[in-house]
Amino acid sequence: MAKPIKRLLVANRSEIACRIARTAREMGIETVAVYSEADAGAAHTVSADQAVALGGMSPAESYLQIDTVIEAAKSSGADAIHPGYGFLAENAEFARAVSDAGLTFVGPSPEAIRLMGDKIAARDAAEVQGLPLIPSAELRGSEADMAKAAESLGYPVLVKAAAGGGGRGMRVVDHAEALADAVAQAGREAQSAFGDGRIYLEKYLTAPRHIEVQVFGFSDGTVAQLGERDCSTQRRHQKIIEESPSAALDEAIRRAMTTAAVKLTSAIEYAGAGTVEFIVSGDEFYFLEMNTRLQVEHAVTEMVYGVDLVRLQLETAGGVDTPRDTFTPHGHAIECRVYAEDPSNGFLPTGGNVLRVDHPTGPGVRVDSALLDGLEVPVLYDPMLAKVVVWAEDRDQAIERMTAALHDFSIVGLTTNLAFLIDVVGSGAFTSAAITTTSIERDYADWKPSGSYASDAALAAAALVAEFGRVPTTGPSSPAAQATPWQTLGAWRIGDAHPKERG
Amino acid sequence: MGRVYRTASDDTQFALARESGTLVLHRDSAEITIDDFEIGERYVTVTIDGHAHRFLYARESAHVHISCAGESLCLIPADEDVDNAASSGSFSPEVTAPMPGKVLEVLAKKGDRLETGAPLLLLEAMKMEQTIRTATPAEVLDIHVQVDAMVGPGETLVTLGQIEGEQE
């Protein structure tokens, strides 16, 4: 039934669309990009073999338009669609529509997506397979009924979207008076983000770790696990740093978790890449949810296991995979997510113009990015700009390598969280692997960049450019306004060093 | 003293001056001697105390943007007109949008007398909700936006009147 993919439409944008297209090209598969009006000049649009305009600006008008995306695949002659993550990646209706149009959906069956996408049904499925669950309660009826449900779990409780993911539609509630507002807000956010406003309650575990297991289901039913990723470094449920292996797991818990993940994946006859998420509190672990797609942080697994998960996905979807049940890890990998947000101003999204960018390189350094010189970062979409991923023989070396790579990542003109990442990666809490999912909000609420010696050099460098640099030939600059350094400073000379201009 | 500059983010003031054939950066009471520099197309290298520091930079009209240890600094000639509306700490009558986004909900109404931290409106950007609150006790004099309006950073959302004699 499955046939090898020849032309792949990537129904996504930004770094993940670029990353998927790269593997497709390697495999000799032609690539088709889709883009919104805001993304006409974006990296994923300009680097694909073909690009089809979806029209519209907001996600709802563009990347979430099922009919338009499928029409784009047909008109461009694509025979398969990869949804990436976010947008339509966990939309069972989309997966079904792709198959109904005679195209290959690169991902699991619509049934598996629907089952795991409904967080309540997913919990039931996990319970049947004997996976431990966090105590939870349904949110139904009057405010008094909801208050009673929360009371039975004991505060703090977590209000969660049934269709949730990425921290949206989620609120921690510490006391009864705050419940009604949180329920309303989470419901609204869930409705706007997922088109499904249903929510439920969960017991909130304090100081837990978020650890997930990468699984892969091959076309013959073989299911393999590719170890865990520790994603405890997060803020407001949005992951910031991920690593593999977790420095916090002992071998017994690791074995129990990976075995449980494989058991659940096999039971639902899952094909393709998936992630079983757990909350670890002390020596206990609880099933959180299963994500039926490629994760943002899949690259740390790729580095440690030496595999290309997108290649495995494309081979499996095309029916040309080589099933295997064992993958062997080596070394340690860490990923940092670079966001267009201002950590010194409440982590608010920034958006704006990237004047210039240079990415870090070097042995064991991988950057998945869609940044370009002159790119206008729209505020309509997710604020993630790029991922820096490093691999090294052990965790300490990986931390050193990450610190150096973050310093080498230059983004000019747009405020990002890079300086914040440098601080967190170098912190005692991170280097000693003591970070839990609540650490960042507690310890970094009022974070400010630390002034350093290097910043004196930077200020001097900027002033020298203002005084002696060539007047830009493009942009709205007024040459007259910049023609005065000689009047200010007069003739000058430093030893025998003249200001130099490099071609 | 040579020309005075400041950074856009924290108003750090400093000056670049030529003193007996040497370039010196004055920052607060510190004097930093510049041994050498080289300005390329994309990178500028500055040598201080024998150490060379290399930075990616870009120019945008009179502003110089530079990347340093993960930060994007913006340098502005200090004589440029400055918008002083948002001086920190004290009462500010204009509540402005801290980020571009969409107005989801207006939570206060004209004439409301509010305590510190009371919500004014709900903004959404990049799919996250953000509640905009008053930083001081205040009376709502005017609301300039409606639900579903798209607002840009710095756009005035609400005008507040100071309530005197209450708290501080």
Chai-1 contact restraints between the chains, C-beta under 6 A:
chainA,res_idxA,chainB,res_idxB,connection_type,confidence,min_distance_angstrom,max_distance_angstrom,comment,restraint_id
A,A193,B,K127,contact,1.0,0.0,6.0,A-B,restraint_1
A,L348,B,P98,contact,1.0,0.0,6.0,A-B,restraint_2
A,L348,B,M99,contact,1.0,0.0,6.0,A-B,restraint_3
A,P349,B,M99,contact,1.0,0.0,6.0,A-B,restraint_4
A,P349,B,A125,contact,1.0,0.0,6.0,A-B,restraint_5
A,P349,B,M126,contact,1.0,0.0,6.0,A-B,restraint_6
A,G351,B,P100,contact,1.0,0.0,6.0,A-B,restraint_7
A,L355,B,A58,contact,1.0,0.0,6.0,A-B,restraint_8
A,L355,B,H65,contact,1.0,0.0,6.0,A-B,restraint_9
A,R356,B,L56,contact,1.0,0.0,6.0,A-B,restraint_10
A,R356,B,A58,contact,1.0,0.0,6.0,A-B,restraint_11
A,D358,B,L56,contact,1.0,0.0,6.0,A-B,restraint_12
A,V379,B,P100,contact,1.0,0.0,6.0,A-B,restraint_13
A,V379,B,A125,contact,1.0,0.0,6.0,A-B,restraint_14
A,V379,B,M126,contact,1.0,0.0,6.0,A-B,restraint_15
A,P383,B,M126,contact,1.0,0.0,6.0,A-B,restraint_16
A,L406,B,G70,contact,1.0,0.0,6.0,A-B,restraint_17
A,H407,B,A69,contact,1.0,0.0,6.0,A-B,restraint_18
A,S410,B,L56,contact,1.0,0.0,6.0,A-B,restraint_19
A,S410,B,S67,contact,1.0,0.0,6.0,A-B,restraint_20
A,I411,B,S72,contact,1.0,0.0,6.0,A-B,restraint_21
A,V412,B,L56,contact,1.0,0.0,6.0,A-B,restraint_22
A,V412,B,A58,contact,1.0,0.0,6.0,A-B,restraint_23
A,V412,B,H65,contact,1.0,0.0,6.0,A-B,restraint_24
A,V412,B,S67,contact,1.0,0.0,6.0,A-B,restraint_25
A,V412,B,S72,contact,1.0,0.0,6.0,A-B,restraint_26
A,G413,B,A58,contact,1.0,0.0,6.0,A-B,restraint_27
A,G413,B,H65,contact,1.0,0.0,6.0,A-B,restraint_28
A,G413,B,S72,contact,1.0,0.0,6.0,A-B,restraint_29
A,T415,B,S72,contact,1.0,0.0,6.0,A-B,restraint_30
A,L418,B,G70,contact,1.0,0.0,6.0,A-B,restraint_31
A,A419,B,A69,contact,1.0,0.0,6.0,A-B,restraint_32
A,A419,B,G70,contact,1.0,0.0,6.0,A-B,restraint_33
A,A419,B,E71,contact,1.0,0.0,6.0,A-B,restraint_34
A,I422,B,G70,contact,1.0,0.0,6.0,A-B,restraint_35
A,P449,B,E71,contact,1.0,0.0,6.0,A-B,restraint_36
A,A454,B,C68,contact,1.0,0.0,6.0,A-B,restraint_37
A,A454,B,A69,contact,1.0,0.0,6.0,A-B,restraint_38
A,S455,B,C68,contact,1.0,0.0,6.0,A-B,restraint_39
A,D456,B,I32,contact,1.0,0.0,6.0,A-B,restraint_40
A,A457,B,V46,contact,1.0,0.0,6.0,A-B,restraint_41
A,A457,B,I48,contact,1.0,0.0,6.0,A-B,restraint_42
A,A457,B,H53,contact,1.0,0.0,6.0,A-B,restraint_43
A,A458,B,F55,contact,1.0,0.0,6.0,A-B,restraint_44
A,A458,B,I66,contact,1.0,0.0,6.0,A-B,restraint_45
A,A458,B,C68,contact,1.0,0.0,6.0,A-B,restraint_46
A,A458,B,L73,contact,1.0,0.0,6.0,A-B,restraint_47
A,L459,B,F14,contact,1.0,0.0,6.0,A-B,restraint_48
A,A460,B,L25,contact,1.0,0.0,6.0,A-B,restraint_49
A,A460,B,I34,contact,1.0,0.0,6.0,A-B,restraint_50
A,A460,B,V46,contact,1.0,0.0,6.0,A-B,restraint_51
A,A461,B,V44,contact,1.0,0.0,6.0,A-B,restraint_52
A,A461,B,V46,contact,1.0,0.0,6.0,A-B,restraint_53
A,A461,B,F55,contact,1.0,0.0,6.0,A-B,restraint_54
A,A462,B,V64,contact,1.0,0.0,6.0,A-B,restraint_55
A,A462,B,I66,contact,1.0,0.0,6.0,A-B,restraint_56
A,A462,B,L75,contact,1.0,0.0,6.0,A-B,restraint_57
A,A463,B,Y5,contact,1.0,0.0,6.0,A-B,restraint_58
A,A463,B,L16,contact,1.0,0.0,6.0,A-B,restraint_59
A,L464,B,F37,contact,1.0,0.0,6.0,A-B,restraint_60
A,V465,B,I39,contact,1.0,0.0,6.0,A-B,restraint_61
A,V465,B,V44,contact,1.0,0.0,6.0,A-B,restraint_62
A,V465,B,Y57,contact,1.0,0.0,6.0,A-B,restraint_63
A,V465,B,V64,contact,1.0,0.0,6.0,A-B,restraint_64
A,A466,B,V64,contact,1.0,0.0,6.0,A-B,restraint_65
A,G469,B,I39,contact,1.0,0.0,6.0,A-B,restraint_66
A,P472,B,R59,contact,1.0,0.0,6.0,A-B,restraint_67
A,G475,B,E60,contact,1.0,0.0,6.0,A-B,restraint_68
A,P476,B,S61,contact,1.0,0.0,6.0,A-B,restraint_69
A,S477,B,S61,contact,1.0,0.0,6.0,A-B,restraint_70
A,A481,B,A62,contact,1.0,0.0,6.0,A-B,restraint_71
A,T488,B,G2,contact,1.0,0.0,6.0,A-B,restraint_72
A,T488,B,R3,contact,1.0,0.0,6.0,A-B,restraint_73
A,L489,B,G2,contact,1.0,0.0,6.0,A-B,restraint_74
A,L489,B,R18,contact,1.0,0.0,6.0,A-B,restraint_75
A,W492,B,R18,contact,1.0,0.0,6.0,A-B,restraint_76
A,R493,B,G21,contact,1.0,0.0,6.0,A-B,restraint_77
A,A497,B,D36,contact,1.0,0.0,6.0,A-B,restraint_78
A,K500,B,E38,contact,1.0,0.0,6.0,A-B,restraint_79
A,R502,B,G40,contact,1.0,0.0,6.0,A-B,restraint_80
